[in-house]
Amino acid sequence: MKTHFLCLTVIAFLLLSCGKTKQSNLLEIPVDIHQNNTLPLSEIAEEITAIELELTDESMFNPTYIERIILSENELFIATLNRILVFNKTGKFIRSIGSQGEGPREYTYIKNFALDKKNKRLFITSYNKKIISYDLNGNYLKEKLFSDIEIDGINYIREELLLLVNRINNDSKGVYSHSTLYRLNDNFQLIDSCTVRDLYFEGSSSIYSSHSDLLLKGNKSIYLYYGDSFYRDNLAEKVLRDTLYRFENNRLIPELKLKFKNDETGKFINPNNIYRSSRYVFAGYGNDNNKGIPYRFCYDTKTGKGYNMQGNGYIDDINQIENPVYIRPFNLDTEMFYYLHTNMKPDDLEEPNPTLYIGKLKQ
């Protein structure tokens, strides 16, 4: 058959080297794409803490280009596209870490980063296929260059560095994508690996990961979600990725699946992230029928109630913020969330840095 969807040959979507797991008891969560709710944060959050981030010539940043925010024991590390900014816990700017460039000890653009709290180290992944390690004072420790893979996700959990990587090869007939989860030791040497999936596209295509919160630490588990967009001959072809997995004993095990209602084919739904806390399931997706407007989704496993929200959708009624906000996992921990919001005061002569809001989810 020559349909677009069947042109995609899924050699093995998941669990090649990891083994297979039956999905008969898989939790399926309905998502009604035609709903448009709002969700007050007071319904899902136990508390929300606000930290005003100091504005200086060196600390200015655009919240649109935040890759990740992590809290160590005493300091906040904010990864923008081209800098790591460090603030103390009251929001005072302390320093930046590393420098941008093409040479040794430099990163081109920051793709993501992770924190080893025990040994007080940062691991930064760069778009030039490099991992650079620093101590928390910004002193360079070591780096490793990967010549043939793209690093899409990173986390440091249980004293291991986890990397979600993708290797893409082109031939005369199409594009082959091989995704793997690497476990590395402190010297960036491979301990073990687990194949996530193998995909083959016929024709001219490109593949990219559309979100950075791919590899997260849950209350008791490590969660992995890998959603992609595939482009063929300048036309976007959305491939539905609707399942969240957990990583246990070097195996990927299906955790839950989103079941999109009122859409028979699924071709117009493009999930870009799914993650869960002990109580809630969160997701983001695009719907081609709504001209690129993003959707957010939240499901309460305790009550069975779901909220489908056009745009950002979450309302901070605790801090009386009028406009909807976009929440993301904080500290790579799914029990916490954060968002940024700029609070202009009447006497402000210039736009300040956004305020960081950190929330703890209800159990």
C-alpha positions as CSV (number, residue, x, y, z in Angstrom):
1,M,0.0,0.0,0.0
2,K,1.3,3.4,-0.9
3,T,-0.4,5.7,1.6
4,H,1.7,8.3,3.5
5,F,1.3,6.5,6.7
6,L,2.2,3.1,5.4
7,C,5.3,4.6,3.8
8,L,6.6,4.7,7.3
9,T,8.0,1.3,8.1
10,V,8.2,0.7,11.8
11,I,10.9,-1.9,12.1
12,A,10.4,-1.9,15.9
13,F,8.7,0.9,17.6
14,L,9.9,0.0,21.1
15,L,11.6,-2.6,23.1
16,L,14.1,-4.3,20.7
17,S,17.0,-4.8,23.1
18,C,14.8,-4.0,26.1
19,G,12.4,-7.0,25.8
20,K,8.6,-6.8,25.3
21,T,5.8,-6.2,27.7
22,K,2.1,-6.9,27.3
23,Q,-0.2,-3.9,27.2
24,S,-3.4,-5.6,28.3
25,N,-3.5,-3.6,31.6
26,L,-2.3,-0.4,30.1
27,L,-4.1,2.7,31.5
28,E,-5.9,4.5,28.7
29,I,-6.8,8.1,29.3
30,P,-9.5,9.7,27.1
31,V,-8.7,13.1,25.6
32,D,-11.6,15.0,24.0
33,I,-9.9,17.4,21.6
34,H,-13.1,19.4,21.2
35,Q,-13.2,20.5,24.9
36,N,-11.7,23.8,25.9
37,N,-11.4,24.1,29.7
38,T,-9.3,26.2,32.0
39,L,-7.8,24.7,35.2
40,P,-7.2,26.8,38.4
41,L,-3.8,25.8,39.8
42,S,-5.4,25.7,43.3
43,E,-7.1,22.5,42.2
44,I,-3.8,20.6,41.6
45,A,-1.2,22.5,43.6
46,E,-0.5,22.3,47.4
47,E,1.6,25.4,47.3
48,I,3.3,27.9,44.9
49,T,6.5,29.8,45.7
50,A,7.4,33.0,43.9
51,I,11.0,34.1,43.3
52,E,11.7,37.4,41.7
53,L,14.8,37.0,39.5
54,E,17.2,40.0,39.7
55,L,17.6,42.0,36.5
56,T,21.2,43.0,35.6
57,D,23.1,43.6,32.4
58,E,24.4,40.0,32.6
59,S,21.2,38.2,33.9
60,M,18.7,39.4,31.3
61,F,17.0,36.5,29.5
62,N,14.0,35.8,27.2
63,P,11.6,33.3,28.9
64,T,10.7,31.9,25.4
65,Y,14.2,30.4,25.2
66,I,14.4,28.6,28.5
67,E,15.5,25.0,28.1
68,R,15.3,23.9,31.7
69,I,15.4,25.1,35.3
70,I,17.1,23.1,38.2
71,L,17.5,23.9,41.9
72,S,20.5,22.6,43.8
73,E,20.7,22.9,47.6
74,N,21.3,26.7,47.5
75,E,21.1,27.9,43.9
76,L,18.9,28.1,40.8
77,F,20.4,27.1,37.5
78,I,18.5,28.4,34.4
79,A,19.5,27.1,31.0
80,T,18.8,29.6,28.2
81,L,19.6,28.9,24.6
82,N,23.2,30.3,25.0
83,R,23.9,30.6,28.7
84,I,23.6,29.0,32.1
85,L,22.5,31.7,34.6
86,V,22.9,31.1,38.3
87,F,20.7,32.8,40.9
88,N,20.5,32.2,44.7
89,K,17.2,31.0,46.3
90,T,16.0,34.6,46.8
91,G,16.5,35.5,43.1
92,K,19.8,37.4,43.3
93,F,22.0,36.9,40.2
94,I,25.3,35.2,41.1
95,R,27.1,34.2,37.8
96,S,26.9,32.5,34.5
97,I,28.6,29.2,33.6
98,G,30.6,28.3,30.5
99,S,31.0,30.2,27.3
100,Q,29.6,30.0,23.8
101,G,31.7,29.0,20.9
102,E,32.9,26.1,18.6
103,G,36.1,25.2,20.5
104,P,37.1,23.0,23.4
105,R,35.2,23.8,26.7
106,E,32.6,25.7,24.7
107,Y,29.1,25.0,23.7
108,T,27.3,26.3,20.5
109,Y,23.7,26.4,21.8
110,I,22.5,24.7,24.9
111,K,20.1,21.9,24.2
112,N,19.6,20.7,27.8
113,F,21.3,20.1,31.1
114,A,21.2,17.9,34.2
115,L,22.4,18.1,37.8
116,D,24.3,15.6,39.9
117,K,23.4,16.9,43.4
118,K,25.6,14.4,45.3
119,N,28.8,15.3,43.5
120,K,27.8,18.9,42.7
121,R,28.2,18.7,39.0
122,L,26.3,20.0,35.9
123,F,26.1,18.2,32.6
124,I,25.3,20.4,29.6
125,T,24.4,19.0,26.2
126,S,25.1,21.3,23.2
127,Y,23.8,21.3,19.6
128,N,27.3,20.5,18.4
129,K,26.8,17.0,19.8
130,K,28.8,17.6,22.9
131,I,28.5,17.0,26.7
132,I,30.4,19.4,29.0
133,S,30.7,18.9,32.7
134,Y,31.2,21.7,35.2
135,D,31.3,22.0,39.0
136,L,28.6,24.2,40.5
137,N,31.0,27.1,40.7
138,G,31.4,27.0,36.9
139,N,34.8,25.4,36.8
140,Y,35.3,23.1,33.7
141,L,35.7,19.4,34.5
142,K,35.5,17.4,31.2
143,E,33.7,17.0,27.9
144,K,32.9,14.4,25.3
145,L,32.1,14.9,21.7
146,F,29.7,12.5,19.9
147,S,30.3,12.6,16.1
148,D,27.4,10.5,14.9
149,I,24.4,11.0,17.2
150,E,22.0,13.7,18.3
151,I,21.4,14.0,22.0
152,D,17.7,14.6,22.6
153,G,17.3,14.0,26.3
154,I,19.5,14.0,29.5
155,N,19.1,13.3,33.2
156,Y,21.2,12.2,36.1
157,I,19.3,9.6,38.2
158,R,20.5,7.0,40.7
159,E,24.2,8.0,40.2
160,E,24.0,7.4,36.4
161,L,24.0,9.8,33.5
162,L,21.1,8.9,31.1
163,L,21.2,10.1,27.5
164,L,18.4,9.7,25.0
165,V,20.1,9.8,21.6
166,N,19.2,9.4,18.0
167,R,21.3,8.3,15.1
168,I,20.0,9.2,11.6
169,N,21.3,7.7,8.4
170,N,20.2,8.6,4.8
171,D,20.3,6.3,1.8
172,S,19.1,6.6,-1.7
173,K,15.6,5.4,-0.8
174,G,14.9,7.1,2.5
175,V,15.8,8.0,6.1
176,Y,16.6,5.5,8.9
177,S,16.3,6.6,12.6
178,H,17.7,4.6,15.5
179,S,16.9,5.9,19.0
180,T,18.7,4.6,22.1
181,L,18.8,5.2,25.8
182,Y,22.5,5.3,27.0
183,R,23.6,4.8,30.6
184,L,27.0,6.4,31.2
185,N,29.5,6.4,34.1
186,D,31.3,9.5,35.5
187,N,33.9,9.3,32.7
188,F,31.2,9.3,30.0
189,Q,31.9,5.7,29.2
190,L,29.0,3.4,28.2
191,I,27.6,1.2,31.0
192,D,24.6,-0.2,29.0
193,S,22.1,0.8,26.4
194,C,18.5,0.1,25.6
195,T,17.1,0.5,22.1
196,V,14.0,2.7,22.1
197,R,12.9,2.3,18.5
198,D,13.9,2.0,14.9
199,L,12.1,3.9,12.2
200,Y,12.4,4.0,8.4
201,F,10.9,6.6,6.1
202,E,10.9,6.2,2.3
203,G,11.6,9.4,0.4
204,S,13.1,12.7,1.4
205,S,12.5,13.3,5.1
206,S,13.9,14.9,8.3
207,I,13.2,14.0,11.9
208,Y,13.4,16.3,15.0
209,S,12.4,16.1,18.6
210,S,9.9,18.8,19.5
211,H,10.3,19.0,23.3
212,S,13.0,18.9,26.0
213,D,11.2,17.2,28.9
214,L,11.7,13.7,27.5
215,L,13.4,11.9,30.4
216,L,12.1,12.7,33.8
217,K,12.3,11.4,37.4
218,G,9.0,10.4,38.9
219,N,8.1,9.6,42.5
220,K,9.3,6.0,42.1
221,S,10.1,5.6,38.4
222,I,12.0,7.0,35.5
223,Y,9.7,8.1,32.7
224,L,10.4,8.5,29.0
225,Y,8.3,10.1,26.3
226,Y,9.6,10.5,22.8
227,G,7.4,12.6,20.4
228,D,8.6,13.6,17.0
229,S,7.6,15.5,13.9
230,F,8.6,14.0,10.6
231,Y,9.0,16.3,7.6
232,R,8.8,14.9,4.0
233,D,9.4,17.1,1.0
234,N,8.6,20.3,3.0
235,L,5.2,18.9,4.1
236,A,4.7,18.1,7.7
237,E,3.6,14.6,8.4
238,K,2.5,14.0,12.0
239,V,3.1,10.5,13.4
240,L,1.1,9.9,16.6
241,R,3.1,9.1,19.7
242,D,0.5,8.6,22.4
243,T,2.3,6.4,25.0
244,L,4.4,7.2,28.1
245,Y,7.0,4.6,29.2
246,R,8.8,3.9,32.4
247,F,12.4,2.7,32.5
248,E,13.1,-0.2,34.9
249,N,15.9,-2.8,34.9
250,N,17.1,-1.6,31.5
251,R,13.6,-2.2,30.0
252,L,11.0,0.2,28.7
253,I,7.6,-0.6,30.0
254,P,4.4,1.0,28.8
255,E,2.9,3.2,31.6
256,L,-0.1,4.8,30.0
257,K,-1.7,5.8,26.7
258,L,-3.6,8.8,25.6
259,K,-6.7,8.0,23.7
260,F,-7.7,11.0,21.6
261,K,-11.5,11.1,21.2
262,N,-13.4,12.6,18.2
263,D,-10.6,12.0,15.8
264,E,-10.8,8.7,13.9
265,T,-7.4,8.8,12.1
266,G,-5.1,10.5,14.6
267,K,-3.3,12.1,11.7
268,F,-4.1,15.7,12.8
269,I,-2.9,15.2,16.4
270,N,0.8,15.8,17.2
271,P,1.6,15.1,20.9
272,N,4.9,16.8,22.0
273,N,5.1,15.8,25.6
274,I,3.5,13.4,28.1
275,Y,4.6,13.0,31.8
276,R,3.0,12.0,35.1
277,S,3.3,12.7,38.8
278,S,2.0,10.2,41.4
279,R,-1.5,11.6,40.9
280,Y,-1.7,13.7,37.6
281,V,-1.0,13.1,34.0
282,F,0.1,16.0,31.8
283,A,0.4,16.4,28.1
284,G,0.8,18.9,25.3
285,Y,-0.2,18.5,21.7
286,G,-1.0,20.3,18.5
287,N,-4.1,20.1,16.4
288,D,-3.9,21.0,12.7
289,N,-7.5,21.9,12.6
290,N,-6.8,24.8,14.9
291,K,-4.1,26.6,12.9
292,G,-1.2,25.7,15.1
293,I,-2.7,26.7,18.5
294,P,-1.2,24.5,21.2
295,Y,-3.3,22.4,23.6
296,R,-2.5,21.3,27.2
297,F,-4.1,18.4,28.9
298,C,-4.3,17.4,32.6
299,Y,-5.9,14.2,34.0
300,D,-6.5,13.5,37.7
301,T,-6.1,9.8,38.3
302,K,-7.7,10.1,41.7
303,T,-11.0,11.6,40.5
304,G,-10.9,10.5,36.8
305,K,-11.5,14.0,35.6
306,G,-9.7,15.4,32.6
307,Y,-9.1,19.0,31.4
308,N,-8.4,19.8,27.8
309,M,-7.2,23.4,27.4
310,Q,-6.6,25.5,24.3
311,G,-3.5,27.6,24.6
312,N,-1.7,27.4,28.0
313,G,-4.9,26.9,30.0
314,Y,-3.6,26.9,33.6
315,I,-4.8,29.8,35.7
316,D,-2.8,30.8,38.8
317,D,-5.7,31.9,41.1
318,I,-3.4,31.6,44.1
319,N,-1.2,34.5,43.0
320,Q,-4.1,36.2,41.1
321,I,-2.4,36.1,37.7
322,E,-5.0,36.8,35.1
323,N,-3.4,35.3,31.9
324,P,-3.1,31.5,31.5
325,V,0.4,30.2,32.2
326,Y,2.4,27.3,30.8
327,I,3.7,24.8,33.4
328,R,6.6,22.4,33.1
329,P,8.3,19.8,35.3
330,F,10.6,21.5,37.8
331,N,14.0,20.0,38.7
332,L,13.4,17.1,36.3
333,D,10.9,15.9,39.0
334,T,7.3,15.3,38.0
335,E,6.0,16.0,41.5
336,M,7.0,19.7,41.0
337,F,6.2,22.3,38.3
338,Y,7.3,25.8,37.4
339,Y,6.3,28.6,35.2
340,L,7.7,32.1,34.5
341,H,5.6,35.3,34.4
342,T,6.6,38.9,34.0
343,N,5.1,41.2,36.7
344,M,5.4,44.8,35.6
345,K,5.2,47.4,38.4
346,P,4.1,51.1,37.8
347,D,7.5,52.5,38.5
348,D,9.4,50.0,36.3
349,L,11.4,51.9,33.7
350,E,12.2,48.7,31.7
351,E,10.7,45.2,31.6
352,P,12.1,43.2,34.5
353,N,13.2,39.6,34.4
354,P,10.2,37.2,34.8
355,T,9.3,35.9,38.2
356,L,9.8,32.2,38.7
357,Y,6.9,30.4,40.3
358,I,7.5,26.9,41.7
359,G,4.6,24.6,42.6
360,K,4.2,21.4,44.5
361,L,1.5,19.1,43.2
362,K,-1.1,17.5,45.4
363,Q,-0.8,13.8,46.2
